[in-house]
Amino acid sequence: MRHLQPKQKSQAEKRIREIGLHVRAQRQALGWSQAALAERADWSRSRLIELENGKPIKGVSFGKLLDLLGILGLDVVLAGQSQVHAPHGPDELAAHRRNAIRVSGHTQLHLPALK
């Protein structure tokens, strides 16, 4: 009898979970209820709960997600390494980090490159 291994979570599923945890932590740090944040962001409370629990949020555009993060004062920093050339040494790494895409806000949510 073979034992089935639990399905490995995809990188996207891991990222959604990470974002959801940041959203919940920031919302709680601000003292906001889920209902209050959902109203400010024009989201349904059930969708917000799904996000905070790391579930896929179907029907929510990337723009809507960025709006929600902005309301919370969160930044998204997208960083990756070129497939042709990876930074070597502290000077190249610093230049690479300066070229990361930043979305306005106060707290940074770092999403490193997928592997």
C-alpha positions, -999 to +999 in steps of 0.1 A: +000+000+000+014+033-011+012+064+011+002+095-008+023+125-001+005+158+006+005+181-024+033+206-023+021+242-023+031+262-054+052+293-051+021+314-059+001+297-031+030+304-007+031+341-018-007+345-013-003+330+022+026+354+029+006+384+017-024+374+037-004+372+069+010+406+063-024+420+056-038+406+088-009+417+109-010+453+095-048+455+099-046+444+135-017+468+142-039+496+129-067+484+152-091+479+123-117+451+120-121+430+089-154+447+082-138+482+085-109+474+061-133+456+037-154+487+035-125+511+030-111+489+002-145+481-014-139+444-008-164+419+006-155+408+041-155+371+029-128+379+003-107+396+029-110+366+052-100+344+023-069+365+017-059+367+053-062+329+055-040+324+025-067+312+001-068+321-036-089+352-041-107+347-074-121+377-092-098+402-075-075+421-099-039+428-091-048+465-090-075+458-063-049+440-043-025+468-046-052+493-036-059+472-004-022+471+004-019+508-001-048+515+023-029+495+049+003+515+042+021+485+028+048+486+001+054+458-023+090+453-034+095+430-064+131+418-067+147+393-089+179+383-105+185+384-142+187+350-158+217+363-178+236+381-150+233+378-113+249+406-091+283+399-077+297+418-048+282+444-026+283+472-052+264+453-078+240+439-053+232+475-040+226+486-076+204+456-082+183+465-051+180+501-062+164+489-094+137+469-076+102+480-083+085+498-054+049+505-049+041+535-025+034+530+012+052+528+044+059+492+054+077+470+029+065+436+019+094+419+003+087+392-023+120+376-034+124+361-068+108+328-075+131+298-077 
